[in-house]
Amino acid sequence: MIGTIVNTCTIIAGSLLGALLNRGIKDKYKEVLYTGLGLASLAIGLNATISNLPKSEYPVLFIVSLAIGGVCGTKLDIDGRFKRLVNKRSKAGNANKLGDGLSTAILLYCIGPLSMLGPVISALKGDHTFLFTNATLDFVSSTIFASTYGIGMVLAAPVLFLWQGMFYVVAQISSTAISDGLMSELLIIGGLMITGSGLGLLNLKDCKTLNLLPSLLVPVVWYIALNI
């Protein structure tokens, strides 16, 4: 798991560096960074969705997944619980924005071809190239996020470690458990979730993106059912 460990450490290092830079950035420049992060999230999310739609074996599965997952997530109030937890740990003036920043950062770090395929390739072939590349990108992203939202962004690091660790362990147990079809479905849904986060950063629409997290479980259950 050396690739995942390196990736986690770069997020921690980037967050620490960004937190130091945060103290010297004026509010008007932070606002520009919010906008830039929002636009980047839109681009990354839409690219992930559009590039994987042609690879989908079940074109309506992502719609069903978003519907079922969204209802379950709203019932559980995942987004609200997460932001209330962040509020308790943050200064009153920065709490809401930190919650938005963390949710967006976690999605950007975790939902992407490099972050999801990287641990699988690392487990099966011992090739860490994808994860080292992802680590470089995440170092830059985490620096920007922390320079905007503060040191609290370091909390995204353990989430990434657990996420990539899950893919690594599953791939170690069974090389066929994570098929190309399943990966495409997860990237389509994940891309839309990142897009939703971008809309929130741009203050266009609060999509309560974290309430859609259960949507990622629906394709997993679907593919397990097909193989039974």
Number of C-alpha atoms within 10 A of each C-alpha: 17 13 23 25 17 18 26 24 19 24 29 24 17 25 31 21 20 26 24 16 16 21 11 9 12 10 11 8 11 16 13 12 18 21 17 16 23 23 17 16 28 22 15 17 27 20 16 23 22 14 13 19 17 11 15 18 13 12 12 9 17 23 13 14 23 22 16 16 20 21 16 17 21 18 10 13 15 19 21 15 13 16 20 15 13 20 18 10 11 16 11 9 9 13 20 15 19 24 23 23 24 22 21 26 27 19 24 24 26 20 23 22 15 19 25 23 18 24 30 26 20 22 21 14 9 13 15 20 14 19 26 21 15 22 24 15 15 25 22 17 21 27 28 24 29 28 25 28 25 24 21 20 28 25 15 23 24 15 16 24 18 14 19 26 19 15 22 22 14 16 19 16 12 10 13 10 16 16 10 14 15 17 19 22 26 27 25 27 27 26 28 24 30 30 29 25 30 30 20 20 24 18 12 11 12 14 16 20 25 25 24 26 22 20 26 19 13 21 22 16 10 13 15 12 9 7 7 5
